[in-house]
Amino acid sequence: MQADTSSDLPSKGFLRSALDAMLVPFLAILTAVVLGGIIIAVVRGNPFLAYYGLIQGSFGSAKALSETAVWATPYIFAGLAVALAFKGGLFNIGAEGQLALGATVSALIGYALPDWLGFDLPAIIHLPLTILVGVAGGAFWAAIVGFLKAYTGGHEVINTIMMNYIALNTISYLLNGPMKDRDPNNVIARTPLIAESARMPEIFEGLRVHWGFVLALLTAFVIWWLLNKTTLGFEIRMVGANPDAAKYAGINVKRTIIVTMTLSGLLAGMAGALEVTGLNFRHELGFSIGYGFDAIAIALLGKSHPLGVVLASILFAAMRNGATRMQFLTQLPVDLISVLQALILLFVAADAIIRYLYGIKTKGERVVLTRGWGG
Amino acid sequence: MDLRRFGFILLIIIVLFGLVVFIGQVKSPPIVIITSMMATTIAVATPLTLGALAGVFCERAGVVNIGIEGMMLSSAFFGWLSAIYMFHVFGFPVGVSIWTGVLFAILSGMLMGLLLAVLSITYKVDQIIGGTVINILAVGLTGFLNRQLFFGRGSVFGGNVPNSPGVLPTLHVPVTEIFSPLCHSAECLQVVTSINKVFDQKPVAISAILLVFIAHYILFYTRWGLRARAVGEHPKAADTVGINVFKMRYASVIIGGGLAGLAGAYFTIESVPSFEPLLTNGRGFISLAAMIFGNWTPIGAWTAALVFGASQALNINMQLFRDVIPPQLAILQQSYVVGLIPYILTMIILTGIIGRTTPPAADGVPYEK
C-alpha cells in the first residue's frame, strides 16, 4: 500500500520531469537491444544487418518516416490511455477492445449514416461526428469497467480482459454478418468503405501519414496539462497515489475512478476512430490485434509520462515498421520484434536489474501501479 | 466454501444443463445429454482448474499471478515442441515422446514461475506488471520460435510443421463391463454406457481433480501449507517466528508455475496435437476469476472452474442441436452469443453479487525485511 511517489504530486516542468524519467528506460532499451542481438546470433542471423534493416526500414526515407508516423498514431493514443489509467491507479488492459469497438462504430457511422438520413452530409459535420461516435464507443466500453470497479470492487484487470473478448467476439459477429462489406468480390470480414465526407484530408500527397499523428502529439500535451495543471488531474493522481487519503481529503473516489476509466477508454476509442477516418477508411477484423498489449508496454516504457509515451510510441512504431525491411534483409521472422519488445518491457519493469547492472542509485522511488485484488 | 456460493454454482450448472436437455430432448434421451455434458464439462474445466490451482498457490503465499495465461501458453508450446523433437529428431517411440512433452510443459511452467518469482520477490517489481511481462513475453517467444524453428533458415524441419506424435490416451474405467450383466433392457444398457463416458477421462483431466484435493490437503493440513499461508497473510509475523518468507514465496510461485504448465500440456498434448499462436484464448484469466470466486481455496476454485466448463459444454451442444432450437430461443443459434456466456459469467461473478471474497491479506505486497 505504498504511495506512488513517482507520479510527482508536486508537479514538475514538462521537460524536466520527462528527462528525469528517461535514463533508466534508455538503458533498458540498450540492454534489450544487446540481448536481442545475442538471440539473433543464436538463431544464426546477423544482428548488425538486422538492426541496420530495422533502422533503414523505419527512418531511411520519406516513405519510411511516414509509415512510422502511421504506426505511431494509434500507439500514442492507446499508450496515453493506459498511462492515464496508471496515473489514476487503474490498470486498463482493455485498450485493445476499446480501440476495436471505437473503430467499428466509427466505421458504421462513416458508411451508413448518409444511407440512414437519405442525403449526403458535408464533411465538416460527418467527419467530426464519425470520430466522436468512435470515441464515445471506446469511452462507454471502459466506463462499464470503471463503474463495476467503483461500485462493486470487480477488479479492472479481469473485467477489461473480459470486455476485450466480448468486444472482439461481437465485432467478429458484426463484420461477418450485419456490417459485412456486400461487395461480391469480398470474402474478408470487413465493413464497406466509409463515405468521402467522413475521411480526413491527406497531409502530403502520396504518403499515408494523416492528421491523426498531429492530433496525437497535441493530445499528449493536453493530457500532460490535464494531469498536472487541473483539479481533475490532481484528483486522478491523488486517487492513484492513495485512495484512502484522497477520500479523507474530500475527493469523490468512486466518481474519479469512473472518470479516469472513461477518459482512458476515450483515448483508446480515438485511436480506433482515427485508424478508420484517417488511414484504412473501413474496419477490418484483426487489424487492431495486439495494439492493446503494445500500449501497456508503451505506457510502462514511457513511465506514464505523456512525452515518454510519445517517444516510446515512436520507438515501437519504428520497430514494427522496420521489421519488414529487417525480414527482407535477414529472413528473420517479424515476431522477433515482439521478443525485443518483451525484453525492453522486462527491463523497464524490473528497473532494479538495470540499476544494479549500471550502478545507478535508487532515489527511493517505488512505483506501485495497482493494488492487489481488494478494489 | 460457504453454502450460498455453492448453491449459486449448483444453480448455474442446473440451468445450463437444463437448457441443453430441454432443447436436445427431441434428438437424444436426457441421460445421454446429461452424461455427455458432464464429460465435456470435466474435460473443458481441466485447464481452468489447474490454472486456478496455480493462482491459489501463488496468491496464498502473497504473490498475485496474472501471468497464468502466459505460463499456460509458453508451456503448451514448449511441451508440444519437445514432444515433436523427441519423436522426429531423436526418434523416440510415441509414448515416451508424449510423456516427455508433459514433463517439459511442467518444467517450462516452473521456469516461468521462477521468472515471476525473481521479478516480484527479489526485484519487488509490481506483481501485476511482472505478470504482464510474462504474458507479453510468452506471446512473443512462442510466436517467434514457432516460426523460426519450423520455417527459419537451418530449421531441421525445413518449412514444414511436422505431425505431433499424438495425444495422451483416454483411461478407461470399466463401469460398463461391471454393471452391464445386471442390465436386462436396452435402456438400462444405454444408461450404463453413458455414465461410463463421464468416467473415461484423459490423464491430465484426472490428475487435475486429484490435485484439487492434494492441494487442499497440503495447504490446510500440513505444516508447509500453514507456513505458505502465513507468509501470504502476515509475512512480518511469519518472519519473526523464523519462517523464510522469500523461500516460501519462491517455492509457492514455482509450484504454481508447474501447475499452469500442466494446464498448458492439456492444450497441445491432451486435447489436440497441435499448437497455434494465442491458443490459450483468455483461459488463464478465466482461471483467475475461478480462483477469486472460489475464495482462494482449491475446492472452491474447482467448482467455479466447473461452471465455466459447463458454459463451454453448453456452447458445444448448442452447435450440435442447432437445427432443433425452438424459435423463441433463436438467439441461442448464434454461436457468438453463446460464446459470450463464460466472459459475461466471469464479470457477473466478479461483481460480488453472491457475496464478497477475501484475498490473502498480504496478496500483492512485496515483502521488505
Contacts between the chains, C-beta under 8 A, distances in Angstrom:
chain1	res1	chain2	res2	distance
A	1	B	365	7.1
A	43	B	148	5.5
A	43	B	152	6.4
A	44	B	153	6.2
A	44	B	154	5.4
A	45	B	153	7.9
A	91	B	128	5.9
A	93	B	132	7.7
A	148	B	347	7.1
A	148	B	350	7.6
A	148	B	351	5.9
A	152	B	350	7.7
A	152	B	351	4.0
A	152	B	352	5.4
A	152	B	353	7.6
A	153	B	352	6.2
A	153	B	356	7.3
A	154	B	347	6.8
A	154	B	350	4.0
A	154	B	351	4.7
A	154	B	352	6.9
A	155	B	292	7.7
A	155	B	350	6.5
A	157	B	66	6.1
A	157	B	128	6.5
A	158	B	285	6.0
A	158	B	288	6.1
A	158	B	289	5.6
A	158	B	292	7.7
A	158	B	346	6.7
A	158	B	347	7.9
A	158	B	350	5.8
A	159	B	347	5.7
A	159	B	350	6.4
A	161	B	282	6.5
A	161	B	285	4.8
A	162	B	282	7.9
A	162	B	285	7.5
A	162	B	289	7.9
A	162	B	343	4.5
A	162	B	344	7.6
A	162	B	346	5.1
A	162	B	347	5.1
A	163	B	347	7.8
A	164	B	282	7.9
A	165	B	282	5.4
A	165	B	340	7.8
A	165	B	343	4.7
A	166	B	340	5.6
A	166	B	343	5.2
A	166	B	344	6.9
A	169	B	336	5.4
A	169	B	339	5.6
A	169	B	340	5.7
A	169	B	343	7.8
A	170	B	336	7.2
A	170	B	340	7.6
A	172	B	336	6.9
A	173	B	334	7.1
A	173	B	336	4.1
A	293	B	135	7.5
A	293	B	136	5.7
A	293	B	139	7.2
A	296	B	132	6.0
A	296	B	136	7.5
A	297	B	136	6.3
A	300	B	129	6.7
A	331	B	152	7.3
A	331	B	153	5.6
A	332	B	148	7.4
A	332	B	152	7.5
A	333	B	143	8.0
A	333	B	144	6.1
A	333	B	147	4.0
A	333	B	148	5.5
A	333	B	151	7.3
A	333	B	152	6.8
A	335	B	140	6.5
A	335	B	143	4.1
A	335	B	144	3.9
A	335	B	146	7.8
A	335	B	147	5.6
A	335	B	148	7.7
A	336	B	144	5.5
A	336	B	148	7.9
A	337	B	140	7.9
A	338	B	136	7.5
A	338	B	139	6.3
A	338	B	140	3.0
A	338	B	141	7.9
A	338	B	143	5.9
A	338	B	144	6.5
A	339	B	137	7.7
A	339	B	140	4.4
A	339	B	141	5.9
A	339	B	144	5.0
A	340	B	140	7.9
A	341	B	136	7.1
A	341	B	140	6.7
A	342	B	133	6.8
A	342	B	136	4.8
A	342	B	137	4.0
A	342	B	139	7.8
A	342	B	140	4.5
A	342	B	141	7.2
A	343	B	137	7.9
A	345	B	132	7.8
A	345	B	133	5.6
A	345	B	136	6.0
A	345	B	137	7.9
A	346	B	119	7.9
A	346	B	133	5.1
A	346	B	137	6.7
A	349	B	119	7.1
A	349	B	125	5.1
A	349	B	126	7.3
A	349	B	129	4.7
A	349	B	130	6.7
A	349	B	132	7.9
A	349	B	133	5.3
A	350	B	119	5.3
A	350	B	123	4.7
A	350	B	125	4.9
A	350	B	130	7.8
A	350	B	133	7.8
A	352	B	123	4.2
A	352	B	124	6.9
A	352	B	125	7.3
A	353	B	123	6.2
A	366	B	124	7.7
A	367	B	126	6.4
A	368	B	126	6.1
A	369	B	126	5.2
A	369	B	128	6.9
A	369	B	129	6.5
A	370	B	126	6.5
A	370	B	128	4.4
A	370	B	129	7.9
A	370	B	364	7.7
A	371	B	364	6.9
A	372	B	64	6.1
A	372	B	359	6.2
A	372	B	363	5.1
A	372	B	364	3.3
A	372	B	365	7.1
A	373	B	64	7.1
A	373	B	292	6.5
A	373	B	359	4.5
A	373	B	363	6.5
A	373	B	364	7.1
A	374	B	359	6.5
